[in-house]
Amino acid sequence: MRVTVLFGSPNPEGTTASLTQSFLRALPEGTPVRFFDCAALAPKSCEGCGACEASGACKYRDLDDLFAACEDCDVLLVATPVYNYSVPAPLKAVFDRCQPYYFRNFRAIDMPTDPKRRGLLFITAGRSGKYSFDIIKKQTGIFFKNLDITYTCGRFYPNTDAANFDFSVLRADDIARVLLREEGE
Ligand SMILES: Cc1cc2nc3c(=O)[nH]c(=O)nc-3n(C[C@H](O)[C@H](O)[C@H](O)COP(=O)(O)O)c2cc1C
């Protein structure tokens, strides 16, 4: 099972990292994992220039490896904290840079589909607001749709800013085990 991770938190030791590591640690040794730290990548943001509509490709090349890894994987994990109801800016830049896929897929009469590629979404939120996760779920849904990836499941943890928040509840090892079992069936 080839896994690509788009890690949206700028904090390498925070709640999103804990949750992501719980998933990754449950994979067998040697599992091919491509990990993209979006904050470290500092992607260029989409300028809406329209170049990709004409040519099919972005004029910037800084995300070529990232998008190649999103296309060439079995599982794509998006892991992010909530920032003002949305994702941190570098991950938002990745989402926006999907315009070439948008133009390619939705203008094609026979859009090629690969429903076997599966998408996971992990979110942490400082507070326990009723709508904390809604916008990110929608944004990531569009992202997966652009990339022709099937959303499969997610983990959504509120209240992480509470003084007594217990990091040990941040777990996704069970998701890894289910995916591995299904792969073997
Ligand atoms: C700039 C910024 C904006 C935030 N906005 C929200 C928000 O809108 N709603 C919320 O519940 N938490 C918000 N938080 C709290 C984070 O979602 C929470 O602390 C998260 O667990 C941080 O993840 P990390 O430990 O991976 O950095 C915000 C935090 C920061 C730094």
The ligand as a Gaussian input file, in Angstrom:
#p B3LYP/6-31G(d) Opt

LIG

0 1
 C       -3.872000      30.819000      13.428000
 C       -4.714000      29.810000      14.156000
 C       -6.068000      29.755000      13.894000
 C       -6.869000      28.830000      14.568000
 N       -8.202000      28.782000      14.282000
 C       -8.995000      27.868000      14.906000
 C      -10.398000      27.790000      14.610000
 O      -10.942000      28.498000      13.773000
 N      -11.141000      26.877000      15.272000
 C      -10.578000      26.026000      16.203000
 O      -11.308000      25.211000      16.767000
 N       -9.255000      26.076000      16.492000
 C       -8.450000      26.974000      15.870000
 N       -7.107000      27.018000      16.143000
 C       -6.533000      26.020000      17.077000
 C       -5.927000      24.816000      16.337000
 O       -6.855000      24.258000      15.439000
 C       -5.528000      23.715000      17.327000
 O       -4.657000      24.227000      18.304000
 C       -4.860000      22.550000      16.568000
 O       -4.951000      21.380000      17.343000
 C       -3.394000      22.841000      16.265000
 O       -2.816000      21.743000      15.620000
 P       -1.259000      21.389000      15.780000
 O       -1.070000      20.945000      17.200000
 O       -1.005000      20.329000      14.794000
 O       -0.511000      22.659000      15.505000
 C       -6.292000      27.944000      15.512000
 C       -4.906000      28.006000      15.763000
 C       -4.124000      28.923000      15.100000
 C       -2.639000      28.983000      15.385000

